[in-house]
Amino acid sequence: EISGALAKHDYDKAADIAEGRLGMSSLKSHGASHMARVMPEQMAQIGTNMHKAASRFAVAAKDAELDGSLDKTLSAFSEVMQQCLACHASYRVH
């Protein structure tokens, strides 16, 4: 949904989705704080990095809505995706 909103130049929507579902302010809504205790430390760190990166992306996307510049937005989106890929490449449920 985020990439779809970016493709439509709806940067506010992309920001709202990212922050609401992935960003630091979304943590309480996940209801998964009990999982942090059983995660490997590196997995938890990747998750924290992803949540922080999503919040940074949301700010960059809001800025793009104002000035039209996508450089920072796409760079920030790449940071989010790198964290997702790092976790999914390292941890799988068997």
C-alpha positions in Angstrom: 0.0 0.0 0.0 2.9 2.4 0.7 4.5 1.9 -2.6 1.1 2.3 -4.3 0.5 5.6 -2.6 4.0 6.7 -3.6 3.3 5.8 -7.2 0.1 7.9 -7.1 2.1 10.8 -5.6 0.0 10.6 -2.5 2.8 11.2 0.0 0.6 12.0 2.9 -1.2 8.7 2.5 2.1 6.8 2.3 3.3 8.6 5.4 0.1 7.8 7.3 0.2 4.1 6.4 3.8 3.8 7.3 3.5 5.5 10.7 0.2 3.9 11.6 1.2 0.4 10.7 5.0 0.3 11.0 6.3 3.4 12.7 7.1 3.9 16.4 3.6 5.1 17.2 2.2 1.8 15.9 3.8 -0.3 18.6 0.9 -0.3 21.0 -1.6 -1.2 18.3 0.4 -4.4 17.4 -0.2 -5.9 20.8 2.9 -7.9 20.4 5.1 -6.5 23.3 5.0 -10.0 24.8 6.9 -11.3 21.8 9.9 -9.1 22.4 10.9 -11.3 25.4 11.2 -14.4 23.3 12.8 -12.9 20.2 16.5 -13.4 19.6 18.3 -10.1 20.5 19.3 -9.5 16.9 15.8 -10.0 15.6 14.4 -7.5 18.1 17.1 -5.0 17.1 16.2 -5.4 13.4 12.5 -4.8 14.4 13.3 -1.7 16.4 15.4 -0.4 13.5 12.5 -1.1 11.1 10.0 0.8 13.3 12.4 3.8 13.6 13.1 3.7 9.8 9.3 3.7 9.1 8.8 6.8 11.3 11.7 8.5 9.5 10.1 7.6 6.2 6.8 9.0 7.3 8.5 12.4 8.0 10.3 12.3 4.7 7.0 11.5 2.8 5.2 14.4 4.6 8.1 16.7 3.5 7.7 15.4 -0.1 4.0 16.3 0.0 5.1 19.9 0.7 8.2 20.3 -1.6 7.7 17.5 -4.2 11.3 16.1 -3.6 11.4 12.3 -3.6 15.1 11.8 -3.0 14.9 11.7 0.8 11.6 9.8 0.7 12.8 7.0 -1.5 16.0 6.7 0.5 14.0 6.5 3.7 11.7 3.9 2.1 14.8 1.9 1.1 15.9 1.9 4.7 12.6 0.4 5.8 12.8 -2.3 3.2 16.4 -3.1 4.1 15.3 -3.9 7.7 12.4 -6.0 6.4 14.7 -8.0 4.1 17.3 -8.4 6.8 14.8 -10.0 9.2 13.0 -12.2 6.7 16.3 -13.4 5.3 17.6 -14.3 8.8 14.5 -15.6 10.6 11.9 -18.1 9.5 9.4 -20.2 11.2 9.8 -23.9 10.4 
